Structures are given as C-alpha cells and as structure tokens.
Amino acid sequence: MSLLKKILLALLIIFIAIQFIQPARNEGGRVLPTDITRKYNLPENVRTIFKNACYDCHSSNTHYPWYSNIQPMGWLLTNDIKDGKAKLNFSEFGSYSRRKQRSKLREIEMSMRDGTMTLSSYKLMHKPARITADERTIVMDWARKTKDSLKAKN
C-alpha cells in the first residue's frame, strides 16, 4: 500500500471516529419568561428579523442545520453559539439589569449600523439571515426607542 493510500485511510478512519463525538445541543424547546419577546413588545417585523437572523446564536433555542451533525462543523457551530450567547442571550434578556439591557440594546443598534451582525459565515448558509438595509434600519430604530424608554424609567 502506498504512503498516500495509508494517509488517506488514516484520515478516513479519523473522520469516521470523530463523528461519534457530538457536542451538546442548544435546544431549550420553549420560550423562557425572561425572553426579550416576553419582556418587550416587539413589532412583528423586528421579531421576525430576530428569529431569522439572531436567535440561532443568541438564544437558548437553536434550530440546527443538517451539517451540524457532521464533525468538525458541529464543533465550530457549537463554539459560535457559545460565543454568541456569552455576548447576548435573548432568552435571558429580561434577567439582565436595566443598565445591561440598555448596553445590549446599544450594541444591537451599533452592530446593525456597522453591519457586523449577522456573521458572514452564517449568512452564507442561511439566506433568511441576510438582513437588508431596511431591516437594519427597523432594528436600529426599535433598539434606540427601547433603550431610550429604559433610560426614561430611571
């Protein structure tokens, strides 16, 4: 057997073996009482944008694509979700302090303005996550108004 065949066989065995190492899933299956949609009156268009472009990485309810079952893609996806939830978790938004909520709303507004969200790698495989300029404006306006209303309550 040639060296190349041995290397390819070893890689195939490793690829098959890693399929048995599946990461934990981020599937809560329900909307928590602390979810942003339960704490704030989100217009339907904002809610739809969040569900299509944000919730998979920024909530406790990820809808996994088919390729998440193939390693190492599943591991990469799990890491992105973990990072996304650490920065902002819509499922826990209502449990944040008022100050943290304002800060997160400001970050949402800025990420829409800068175009830093949704991640390019996510948009590549998820067409509904491609936010238009009009949708960005809708989210920015909502985030700004909600942030200002929180500031007025203090």
GROMACS elastic network, one bead per residue, 0.5 to 0.9 nm:
[ bonds ]
;  ai    aj funct       b0    kb
    1     4     6  0.83105   500
    1     5     6  0.63877   500
    1     6     6  0.67318   500
    2     5     6  0.53092   500
    2     6     6  0.63513   500
    2     7     6  0.87656   500
    3     6     6  0.50601   500
    3     7     6  0.61926   500
    3     8     6  0.86280   500
    4     7     6  0.51212   500
    4     8     6  0.61599   500
    4     9     6  0.85472   500
    5     8     6  0.50560   500
    5     9     6  0.59998   500
    5    10     6  0.84925   500
    6     9     6  0.50885   500
    6    10     6  0.61091   500
    6    11     6  0.85915   500
    7    10     6  0.50995   500
    7    11     6  0.61611   500
    7    12     6  0.85953   500
    8    11     6  0.50577   500
    8    12     6  0.61172   500
    8    13     6  0.86205   500
    9    12     6  0.50471   500
    9    13     6  0.61905   500
    9    14     6  0.86146   500
   10    13     6  0.51216   500
   10    14     6  0.61808   500
   10    15     6  0.85674   500
   11    14     6  0.50574   500
   11    15     6  0.60226   500
   11    16     6  0.85628   500
   12    15     6  0.50114   500
   12    16     6  0.61389   500
   12    17     6  0.85007   500
   13    16     6  0.51688   500
   13    17     6  0.60555   500
   13    18     6  0.86845   500
   14    17     6  0.50059   500
   14    18     6  0.61708   500
   14    19     6  0.87811   500
   15    18     6  0.54288   500
   15    19     6  0.66852   500
   15    71     6  0.77234   500
   15    72     6  0.86887   500
   16    19     6  0.54339   500
   16    20     6  0.76257   500
   17    20     6  0.58871   500
   17    21     6  0.77182   500
   18    21     6  0.53141   500
   18    22     6  0.80689   500
   18    70     6  0.88487   500
   18    71     6  0.63740   500
   18    72     6  0.76863   500
   19    22     6  0.67448   500
   19    69     6  0.78141   500
   19    70     6  0.64160   500
   19    71     6  0.55966   500
   19    72     6  0.81257   500
   20    71     6  0.86807   500
   21    71     6  0.78930   500
   22    25     6  0.87366   500
   22    69     6  0.74483   500
   22    70     6  0.86534   500
   22    71     6  0.76232   500
   22    74     6  0.73623   500
   22    75     6  0.77704   500
   23    74     6  0.69494   500
   23    75     6  0.63616   500
   23    78     6  0.69462   500
   24    78     6  0.78955   500
   25    28     6  0.88169   500
   25    62     6  0.79940   500
   25    64     6  0.86136   500
   25    78     6  0.77392   500
   26    56     6  0.87453   500
   26    59     6  0.83613   500
   26    60     6  0.57021   500
   26    61     6  0.59583   500
   26    62     6  0.56280   500
   26    63     6  0.85260   500
   26    64     6  0.88579   500
   26    78     6  0.81529   500
   26    81     6  0.80042   500
   26    82     6  0.88804   500
   27    30     6  0.84611   500
   27    60     6  0.59823   500
   27    62     6  0.55879   500
   27    63     6  0.75952   500
   27    64     6  0.89199   500
   28    31     6  0.77801   500
   28    32     6  0.86527   500
   28    59     6  0.88779   500
   28    60     6  0.53801   500
   28    61     6  0.51257   500
   28    62     6  0.80385   500
   29    60     6  0.81001   500
   29    61     6  0.61220   500
   29    62     6  0.88392   500
   30    60     6  0.85626   500
   30    61     6  0.74135   500
   31    34     6  0.82227   500
   31    35     6  0.63714   500
   31    37     6  0.85245   500
   31    38     6  0.82737   500
   31    60     6  0.84491   500
   31    61     6  0.80629   500
   31    91     6  0.70578   500
   32    35     6  0.52350   500
   32    36     6  0.89643   500
   32    38     6  0.79259   500
   32    60     6  0.87906   500
   32    91     6  0.60850   500
   32    92     6  0.75934   500
   33    36     6  0.85232   500
   33    37     6  0.87938   500
   33    38     6  0.60845   500
   33    39     6  0.77180   500
   33    91     6  0.81076   500
   33    92     6  0.83584   500
   33    94     6  0.77773   500
   34    37     6  0.82999   500
   34    38     6  0.65633   500
   34    39     6  0.66168   500
   34    90     6  0.81733   500
   34    91     6  0.59864   500
   34    92     6  0.50421   500
   34    93     6  0.60150   500
   34    95     6  0.57583   500
   34    96     6  0.88221   500
   35    38     6  0.53401   500
   35    39     6  0.64733   500
   35    40     6  0.87268   500
   35    59     6  0.84196   500
   35    89     6  0.84905   500
   35    90     6  0.55948   500
   35    92     6  0.54648   500
   35    93     6  0.57850   500
   35    94     6  0.59369   500
   35    95     6  0.84560   500
   36    39     6  0.50921   500
   36    40     6  0.58430   500
   36    41     6  0.85158   500
   36    42     6  0.82246   500
   36    89     6  0.89154   500
   36    90     6  0.54237   500
   36    91     6  0.63964   500
   36    92     6  0.73204   500
   36    93     6  0.53836   500
   36    94     6  0.59307   500
   37    40     6  0.55399   500
   37    41     6  0.65920   500
   37    42     6  0.62300   500
   37    47     6  0.75039   500
   37    90     6  0.81644   500
   37    91     6  0.85049   500
   38    41     6  0.74683   500
   38    42     6  0.88374   500
   38    94     6  0.80131   500
   39    42     6  0.89679   500
   39    93     6  0.81536   500
   39    94     6  0.58840   500
   40    94     6  0.86050   500
   40   146     6  0.83410   500
   42    45     6  0.80073   500
   42    46     6  0.60822   500
   42    47     6  0.58210   500
   42   142     6  0.81203   500
   43    46     6  0.53885   500
   43    47     6  0.62294   500
   43    48     6  0.86887   500
   43   142     6  0.84358   500
   44    48     6  0.60785   500
   44    49     6  0.86243   500
   45    48     6  0.51363   500
   45    49     6  0.62609   500
   45    50     6  0.86795   500
   45   135     6  0.82243   500
   45   138     6  0.79449   500
   45   139     6  0.87067   500
   46    49     6  0.51081   500
   46    50     6  0.61547   500
   46    51     6  0.85704   500
   46   135     6  0.80291   500
   46   138     6  0.69381   500
   46   139     6  0.60249   500
   46   142     6  0.76466   500
   47    50     6  0.51655   500
   47    51     6  0.61260   500
   47    52     6  0.86055   500
   48    51     6  0.50777   500
   48    52     6  0.60374   500
   48    53     6  0.83673   500
   49    52     6  0.52044   500
   49    53     6  0.57669   500
   49    54     6  0.73851   500
   49   128     6  0.84684   500
   49   129     6  0.76849   500
   49   131     6  0.75345   500
   49   135     6  0.73373   500
   49   139     6  0.80150   500
   50    53     6  0.53966   500
   50    55     6  0.59298   500
   50   129     6  0.88488   500
   50   139     6  0.87642   500
   51    54     6  0.58856   500
   51    55     6  0.50760   500
   51    56     6  0.75881   500
   51   129     6  0.87893   500
   52    55     6  0.69167   500
   52    56     6  0.79942   500
   52   126     6  0.85982   500
   52   127     6  0.89506   500
   52   128     6  0.56144   500
   52   129     6  0.53193   500
   52   130     6  0.86444   500
   53    56     6  0.74352   500
   53    57     6  0.87202   500
   53   117     6  0.84902   500
   53   118     6  0.64175   500
   53   122     6  0.87145   500
   53   123     6  0.82362   500
   53   126     6  0.83135   500
   53   128     6  0.66722   500
   53   130     6  0.70435   500
   53   131     6  0.72888   500
   54    57     6  0.60541   500
   54    58     6  0.57494   500
   54    59     6  0.79188   500
   54    90     6  0.87756   500
   54   117     6  0.83602   500
   54   118     6  0.71165   500
   54   129     6  0.75679   500
   55    59     6  0.50276   500
   55    60     6  0.79154   500
   55    61     6  0.69820   500
   55    62     6  0.67243   500
   55    63     6  0.86331   500
   55    89     6  0.83772   500
   55    90     6  0.72333   500
   55    91     6  0.87041   500
   56    59     6  0.62791   500
   56    60     6  0.79183   500
   56    61     6  0.64578   500
   56    63     6  0.60310   500
   56    64     6  0.78603   500
   56    81     6  0.72728   500
   56    84     6  0.89717   500
   57    60     6  0.81552   500
   57    61     6  0.84439   500
   57    62     6  0.67138   500
   57    77     6  0.88496   500
   57    78     6  0.89213   500
   57    80     6  0.68710   500
   57    82     6  0.74901   500
   57    83     6  0.80380   500
   57    84     6  0.51737   500
   57    85     6  0.62555   500
   57    88     6  0.88205   500
   57    89     6  0.81884   500
   58    61     6  0.84855   500
   58    62     6  0.84304   500
   58    81     6  0.69630   500
   58    82     6  0.86287   500
   58    83     6  0.87739   500
   58    84     6  0.52800   500
   58    86     6  0.82660   500
   58    87     6  0.79706   500
   58    88     6  0.57276   500
   58    90     6  0.58367   500
   58    91     6  0.77462   500
   59    62     6  0.69307   500
   59    81     6  0.85327   500
   59    84     6  0.83738   500
   59    85     6  0.63262   500
   59    88     6  0.79199   500
   59    90     6  0.50220   500
   59    92     6  0.77505   500
   60    85     6  0.79705   500
   60    89     6  0.74244   500
   60    90     6  0.79405   500
   60    91     6  0.58830   500
   60    92     6  0.84794   500
   61    91     6  0.81398   500
   62    81     6  0.83258   500
   64    67     6  0.80841   500
   64    68     6  0.62295   500
   64    69     6  0.86049   500
   65    68     6  0.56634   500
   65    69     6  0.81455   500
   65   125     6  0.89654   500
   66    69     6  0.62443   500
   66    70     6  0.80313   500
   67    70     6  0.53785   500
   67    71     6  0.83039   500
   67    73     6  0.66840   500
   67    74     6  0.70888   500
   68    71     6  0.73232   500
   68    72     6  0.85078   500
   68    73     6  0.57788   500
   68    75     6  0.79169   500
   68    76     6  0.87294   500
   68    77     6  0.68707   500
   68    78     6  0.85568   500
   69    72     6  0.87643   500
   69    73     6  0.75191   500
   69    74     6  0.57509   500
   70    73     6  0.57400   500
   70    74     6  0.59045   500
   70    75     6  0.87805   500
   71    74     6  0.52171   500
   71    75     6  0.64164   500
   71    76     6  0.84571   500
   72    75     6  0.52461   500
   72    76     6  0.64545   500
   72    77     6  0.87674   500
   73    76     6  0.51338   500
   73    77     6  0.61348   500
   73    78     6  0.85394   500
   74    77     6  0.50707   500
   74    78     6  0.60470   500
   74    79     6  0.85788   500
   75    78     6  0.50467   500
   75    79     6  0.62024   500
   75    80     6  0.87114   500
   76    79     6  0.51196   500
   76    80     6  0.63130   500
   76    81     6  0.87191   500
   77    80     6  0.50857   500
   77    81     6  0.62028   500
   77    82     6  0.85809   500
   78    81     6  0.51105   500
   78    82     6  0.61032   500
   78    83     6  0.86121   500
   79    82     6  0.50646   500
   79    83     6  0.61747   500
   79    84     6  0.85120   500
   80    83     6  0.51577   500
   80    84     6  0.60064   500
   80    85     6  0.85917   500
   81    85     6  0.60608   500
   81    86     6  0.84666   500
   82    85     6  0.53294   500
   82    86     6  0.61917   500
   82    87     6  0.88275   500
   83    86     6  0.51234   500
   83    87     6  0.64454   500
   83    88     6  0.87570   500
   84    87     6  0.53076   500
   84    88     6  0.61342   500
   84    89     6  0.73841   500
   85    88     6  0.50217   500
   85    90     6  0.81409   500
   86    89     6  0.68956   500
   87   104     6  0.86019   500
   88    91     6  0.89605   500
   88    92     6  0.84600   500
   88    93     6  0.77025   500
   88   104     6  0.70691   500
   89    92     6  0.54875   500
   89    93     6  0.60417   500
   90    94     6  0.80576   500
   91    94     6  0.77533   500
   91    95     6  0.89490   500
   92    95     6  0.54657   500
   92    96     6  0.69625   500
   93    96     6  0.54237   500
   93    97     6  0.87493   500
   93   100     6  0.89136   500
   93   101     6  0.68923   500
   93   104     6  0.88099   500
   94    97     6  0.79495   500
   94    98     6  0.87839   500
   94   101     6  0.79074   500
   95    98     6  0.88993   500
   95   101     6  0.88913   500
   96    99     6  0.79188   500
   96   100     6  0.57904   500
   96   101     6  0.58869   500
   97   100     6  0.51292   500
   97   101     6  0.61418   500
   97   102     6  0.86515   500
   98   101     6  0.50296   500
   98   102     6  0.62353   500
   98   103     6  0.86068   500
   98   150     6  0.69414   500
   98   151     6  0.83797   500
   98   154     6  0.87644   500
   99   102     6  0.51950   500
   99   103     6  0.62455   500
   99   104     6  0.86996   500
   99   150     6  0.84759   500
   99   151     6  0.84797   500
  100   104     6  0.60617   500
  100   105     6  0.84765   500
  101   104     6  0.50838   500
  101   105     6  0.60673   500
  101   106     6  0.85210   500
  101   147     6  0.76612   500
  101   150     6  0.82896   500
  102   105     6  0.50620   500
  102   106     6  0.61442   500
  102   107     6  0.86092   500
  102   143     6  0.88626   500
  102   146     6  0.81504   500
  102   147     6  0.50699   500
  102   148     6  0.80591   500
  102   150     6  0.68329   500
  102   151     6  0.75544   500
  103   106     6  0.50707   500
  103   107     6  0.62449   500
  103   108     6  0.87055   500
  103   147     6  0.81331   500
  104   108     6  0.61446   500
  104   109     6  0.85532   500
  104   147     6  0.88283   500
  105   109     6  0.61861   500
  105   110     6  0.86001   500
  105   140     6  0.88453   500
  105   143     6  0.52972   500
  105   144     6  0.70751   500
  105   146     6  0.75663   500
  105   147     6  0.59234   500
  106   109     6  0.50306   500
  106   110     6  0.61483   500
  106   111     6  0.85759   500
  106   140     6  0.87844   500
  106   143     6  0.69403   500
  106   144     6  0.70238   500
  106   147     6  0.70716   500
  107   110     6  0.50125   500
  107   111     6  0.59602   500
  107   112     6  0.84633   500
  107   143     6  0.89769   500
  108   111     6  0.51865   500
  108   112     6  0.61932   500
  108   113     6  0.85873   500
  108   117     6  0.85577   500
  108   139     6  0.79395   500
  108   140     6  0.72052   500
  108   143     6  0.67765   500
  109   112     6  0.53031   500
  109   113     6  0.62445   500
  109   114     6  0.86816   500
  109   136     6  0.85451   500
  109   137     6  0.88862   500
  109   139     6  0.70420   500
  109   141     6  0.77712   500
  109   142     6  0.85193   500
  109   143     6  0.58256   500
  109   144     6  0.67206   500
  110   114     6  0.59243   500
  110   115     6  0.81721   500
  110   116     6  0.84146   500
  110   140     6  0.77217   500
  111   114     6  0.50881   500
  111   115     6  0.56062   500
  111   116     6  0.50762   500
  111   117     6  0.55919   500
  111   118     6  0.84333   500
  111   140     6  0.88346   500
  112   115     6  0.50736   500
  112   116     6  0.67942   500
  112   117     6  0.63609   500
  112   118     6  0.84796   500
  112   131     6  0.89319   500
  112   133     6  0.89012   500
  112   135     6  0.89424   500
  112   136     6  0.53519   500
  112   137     6  0.76038   500
  112   139     6  0.72617   500
  112   140     6  0.63316   500
  113   116     6  0.80513   500
  113   136     6  0.70311   500
  113   137     6  0.78729   500
  113   140     6  0.72138   500
  114   117     6  0.79989   500
  115   118     6  0.73103   500
  115   119     6  0.88439   500
  115   136     6  0.83008   500
  116   119     6  0.66232   500
  116   120     6  0.85334   500
  117   120     6  0.79523   500
  117   131     6  0.87036   500
  118   121     6  0.85571   500
  118   122     6  0.69534   500
  118   123     6  0.67119   500
  118   129     6  0.68120   500
  118   130     6  0.72455   500
  118   131     6  0.75611   500
  119   122     6  0.53137   500
  119   123     6  0.63272   500
  119   124     6  0.87272   500
  120   123     6  0.50467   500
  120   124     6  0.61218   500
  120   130     6  0.88261   500
  121   124     6  0.52850   500
  121   125     6  0.71961   500
  121   126     6  0.89306   500
  122   125     6  0.57319   500
  122   126     6  0.60252   500
  122   127     6  0.87487   500
  122   129     6  0.74923   500
  122   130     6  0.88887   500
  123   127     6  0.59591   500
  123   128     6  0.78067   500
  123   129     6  0.55147   500
  123   130     6  0.56140   500
  123   131     6  0.88947   500
  124   127     6  0.69554   500
  124   129     6  0.88381   500
  124   130     6  0.85147   500
  125   129     6  0.88505   500
  126   129     6  0.55796   500
  126   130     6  0.74424   500
  127   130     6  0.56490   500
  128   131     6  0.76097   500
  131   134     6  0.80809   500
  131   135     6  0.58750   500
  131   136     6  0.64203   500
  132   135     6  0.50837   500
  132   136     6  0.62051   500
  132   137     6  0.86934   500
  133   136     6  0.50379   500
  133   137     6  0.63264   500
  133   138     6  0.87278   500
  134   137     6  0.50967   500
  134   138     6  0.62631   500
  134   139     6  0.87908   500
  135   139     6  0.62620   500
  135   140     6  0.85239   500
  136   139     6  0.52465   500
  136   140     6  0.60524   500
  136   141     6  0.85575   500
  137   140     6  0.50103   500
  137   141     6  0.60044   500
  137   142     6  0.84686   500
  138   141     6  0.53025   500
  138   142     6  0.62048   500
  138   143     6  0.86176   500
  139   142     6  0.50928   500
  139   143     6  0.59818   500
  139   144     6  0.84592   500
  140   143     6  0.51465   500
  140   144     6  0.60317   500
  140   145     6  0.85624   500
  141   144     6  0.51707   500
  141   145     6  0.61248   500
  141   146     6  0.85018   500
  142   145     6  0.52383   500
  142   146     6  0.60272   500
  142   147     6  0.84197   500
  143   146     6  0.51724   500
  143   147     6  0.59243   500
  143   148     6  0.84687   500
  144   147     6  0.51049   500
  144   148     6  0.60660   500
  144   149     6  0.85602   500
  145   148     6  0.50801   500
  145   149     6  0.61120   500
  145   150     6  0.86851   500
  146   149     6  0.50623   500
  146   150     6  0.63354   500
  146   151     6  0.87381   500
  147   150     6  0.51956   500
  147   151     6  0.63742   500
  147   152     6  0.88079   500
  148   151     6  0.50256   500
  148   152     6  0.62300   500
  148   153     6  0.88014   500
  149   152     6  0.50792   500
  149   153     6  0.64523   500
  150   153     6  0.52408   500
  150   154     6  0.69738   500
  151   154     6  0.56095   500
